[in-house]
Amino acid sequence: MPTYTIVHPQADEISVQNSEYHMCRKGISSEIAFFLNGKWVCDPIEPFADYHDGSIGGTSVYGYVPDELIDAFMAENGAVQKRWDITVIGYGRSPW
């Protein structure tokens, strides 16, 4: 589960998923979720509000978000990939 720290007023982490179990089209769109202090951010975050699922059961995901939109957001918000206990600089898609 690729997770990235970000510098944003509403969230400090973004999770980007693109497996067969998520709302995505591999290489075109991904499913994302936001967290703040380890808790789900359920309020819609721009520019993704149109993809927001409506905050069901205390969780909130955004499905079928275009990868270009995610990449631009992460570049604008200083995304740094988290990998277990190791932090890797960058925000590109990872095979891990």
N, C-alpha and C positions, 0 to 999 in steps of 0.2 A: 504494500500500500504506500505509494509515494506521497510523502507529506513534506510540505515546505513551510518554513517560517516566513512571515511577511511583516512589513511595516505598514499597518493600515489602522485607521481609527476604530473599526468595528471588529477586527479579527487579528489574531497573531499567527494563525496557521491555516493553510489550505491543503486539503487532500484531493488528489487527482487520480481518478480510477478509469481504466479503459479495458477491463477484462470482459469476458462474455457474460459475467454475472451482474454487470452494471449497465445503466442507461447510457450507452455510447455506440459509436460506430468507429471501429478501430481505424486510426489514421485520419479521421475527420472530426470527431467530437468525443468528449469525455464527460464523465460524471464528476462533479466536485462537491465538496462540503467545506464549511468554514468552522473554526474553533477559536475561542478566546479563553485563555487561562484553563485550557483542557476541557471546556464545555462547548457543546454545540451552539453555534450562532443561528438562531431561528428566524431573525428578521432578515428580509431580503437585502442583499448587498448589490449595489450598482457596480458594473453594468450588466449584472446577471439576473436581475429581477424577473425578466420574461421567462427564465428557465426554472424558477423557484417552484418547489413541489408543494408549498403551503404549510410546512412545519407540522408534520404528522407525528404524534406521539413523542414530542420533545426532541425530535431530530429534524434535520432539514438538509435536503440535497437539491442539486441543480442538475437535471439530466440533459443529455445531448447538447452540451455547450460546445460551440465550435472551438477547436484547438487553437486557432489564431487569436481568438478573443482571450482565452486563458493565458496564452504566452505573452500577449501584450500587457495584461493585468499583472502578471508575475514580474515582468521586466519593470513596470512602473512602480511596483511595491516591494522591490528589493528581495525577491524570493531566494531563499537558501535552502537547498534540499537537506532533509533530515534522513539519516539512515542508521537505524539502531542507535548506538551511542556516538556515532561518527557524523559530523556535519560536513557535507560536500558543497563547495561553492558552485552555484549554477542552478539552472531551472529547466534544462533539457529533459526530454523523456528518457527514462532509464529502463534497462533490461532487468533490474533487480526486482 
